[in-house]
Amino acid sequence: MPVHDTTAYIPVENVSWDFSDQVVLVTGAAHGQGASHAQRFAEYGANLVVSDIAGEMEHVTYDLGSVSELEETAEACRSFGGECLSAVCDVRRDDQVKSLVDRAIERFGRIDVLISNAGIATPSSIKDMPLSQWTETMETNLKGSFLFCRHVVPHMIEAGTGRIVLTGSTQTVGSINDLAHYTAAKHGVQGLARALALELEGHDITVNVVCPTAVDTHINAVFSDEAWSAEAGRLVGAWNFFQEEMIHEREITEAMMWLASREVSPMSGSTLMVDAGCMAK
Ligand SMILES: NC(=O)c1ccc[n+]([C@@H]2O[C@H](COP(=O)([O-])OP(=O)(O)OC[C@H]3O[C@@H](n4cnc5c(N)ncnc54)[C@H](O)[C@@H]3O)[C@@H](O)[C@H]2O)c1
């Protein structure tokens, strides 16, 4: 019997959060983990800013979020009673990121929490990887976090407080086959968090990284190839401690919410592995 049955996920009991009247911005919120993060913050009182590229990308072969899914996330957030601003925004585009942050500040006056979640995975060996594929991943998975930090941090400094949580991966500390660009970007996310944490010392603004193991979302459609999966599993030590290959997005959401809490101030520049023991092997 599995230790942890992810097919019948039961929300952790006796855990509650208070994000009343806080403003939380989540990128990549149309579906997957981002939609889960946004809805859970809304459930605990936050007003939300949700964004997504809601379109296609050159090297991505699986479904990215759509406009209708982004609206579904926004509606679900509003159903908890708070406000939600939704907007299409490509995290690679400085002008779009600045415009979204400006609109959020105009609407709510501040951004208390930044959850940088948008990301892609497009496996390829280095020898077969076109430069455009490298750039697409680096710009989405690393530059996107930099751009949001760059535009949100001045407002957090002005407010005297803030929480930033970036999304890493088990590839923040290790690697698997055909993911050099993804690995480089996710290692970079950790470096970005450490550097920014130092830069923000004394401001009550923390910057941390949550590193999920495989989560059951759209991105994993690219990893359905059995040979690839077997080799990747061998490299990371046969995946997780649990029987299932993937965990539920809510497991990641809870970690995000903990690091986003005002109460968690001694932790900054840290990397929290939510990896079911995967990288301990
Ligand atoms: N699912 C996993 O197994 C797993 C494991 C480790 C880390 N992660 C990371 O978790 C994060 C969330 O991924 P997910 O599992 O929810 O995948 P997902 O593909 O289900 O969702 C990703 C979302 O990001 C959006 N997005 C992609 N590129 C974008 C861009 N340039 N601008 C704006 N939005 C963009 C997509 O449209 C989509 O809605 C990513 O950073 C990913 O690298 C995922």
The ligand as a MOL file (V3000), in Angstrom:
LIG
                    3D

  0  0  0     0  0            999 V3000
M  V30 BEGIN CTAB
M  V30 COUNTS 44 48 0 0 0
M  V30 BEGIN ATOM
M  V30 1 N 5.0920 19.7840 -12.5830 0
M  V30 2 C 6.3030 19.4190 -12.2150 0
M  V30 3 O 6.6240 18.2170 -12.2080 0
M  V30 4 C 7.3050 20.4310 -11.7730 0
M  V30 5 C 8.4190 19.9820 -11.0380 0
M  V30 6 C 9.3450 20.9150 -10.6030 0
M  V30 7 C 9.1600 22.2550 -10.8930 0
M  V30 8 N 8.0760 22.6560 -11.6120 0 CHG=1
M  V30 9 C 7.9130 24.0890 -11.8770 0
M  V30 10 O 6.6670 24.5030 -11.3570 0
M  V30 11 C 6.2080 25.6640 -12.0660 0
M  V30 12 C 4.7520 25.4870 -12.4620 0
M  V30 13 O 4.6570 24.4410 -13.4090 0
M  V30 14 P 3.3670 23.4770 -13.5070 0
M  V30 15 O 3.7860 22.1820 -12.9540 0
M  V30 16 O 2.1820 24.1450 -12.9240 0 CHG=-1
M  V30 17 O 3.2580 23.3690 -15.0970 0
M  V30 18 P 2.0700 23.7780 -16.0890 0
M  V30 19 O 2.6350 23.6290 -17.4490 0
M  V30 20 O 0.8520 23.0120 -15.7430 0
M  V30 21 O 1.7970 25.3210 -15.7600 0
M  V30 22 C 2.7200 26.3510 -16.0800 0
M  V30 23 C 1.9720 27.6400 -16.3570 0
M  V30 24 O 2.9430 28.6520 -16.6880 0
M  V30 25 C 2.4850 29.3640 -17.8470 0
M  V30 26 N 3.6250 29.9130 -18.5900 0
M  V30 27 C 4.5780 29.2340 -19.2660 0
M  V30 28 N 5.4290 30.0940 -19.8760 0
M  V30 29 C 5.0060 31.3400 -19.5530 0
M  V30 30 C 5.4600 32.6440 -19.8710 0
M  V30 31 N 6.5330 32.8540 -20.6730 0
M  V30 32 N 4.8010 33.7060 -19.3510 0
M  V30 33 C 3.7100 33.5130 -18.5670 0
M  V30 34 N 3.2140 32.3170 -18.2530 0
M  V30 35 C 3.8490 31.2220 -18.7420 0
M  V30 36 C 1.7280 28.3110 -18.6490 0
M  V30 37 O 0.8470 28.8910 -19.5930 0
M  V30 38 C 1.0250 27.5070 -17.5610 0
M  V30 39 O -0.2450 28.0480 -17.2420 0
M  V30 40 C 7.1840 25.8380 -13.2290 0
M  V30 41 O 8.1220 26.8340 -12.8990 0
M  V30 42 C 7.8680 24.4940 -13.3370 0
M  V30 43 O 9.1530 24.5680 -13.9000 0
M  V30 44 C 7.1540 21.7720 -12.0670 0
M  V30 END ATOM
M  V30 BEGIN BOND
M  V30 1 1 1 2
M  V30 2 2 2 3
M  V30 3 1 2 4
M  V30 4 1 4 5
M  V30 5 2 4 44
M  V30 6 2 5 6
M  V30 7 1 6 7
M  V30 8 2 7 8
M  V30 9 1 8 9
M  V30 10 1 8 44
M  V30 11 1 9 10
M  V30 12 1 9 42
M  V30 13 1 10 11
M  V30 14 1 11 12
M  V30 15 1 11 40
M  V30 16 1 12 13
M  V30 17 1 13 14
M  V30 18 2 14 15
M  V30 19 1 14 16
M  V30 20 1 14 17
M  V30 21 1 17 18
M  V30 22 2 18 19
M  V30 23 1 18 20
M  V30 24 1 18 21
M  V30 25 1 21 22
M  V30 26 1 22 23
M  V30 27 1 23 24
M  V30 28 1 23 38
M  V30 29 1 24 25
M  V30 30 1 25 26
M  V30 31 1 25 36
M  V30 32 1 26 27
M  V30 33 1 26 35
M  V30 34 2 27 28
M  V30 35 1 28 29
M  V30 36 1 29 30
M  V30 37 2 29 35
M  V30 38 1 30 31
M  V30 39 2 30 32
M  V30 40 1 32 33
M  V30 41 2 33 34
M  V30 42 1 34 35
M  V30 43 1 36 37
M  V30 44 1 36 38
M  V30 45 1 38 39
M  V30 46 1 40 41
M  V30 47 1 40 42
M  V30 48 1 42 43
M  V30 END BOND
M  V30 END CTAB
M  END
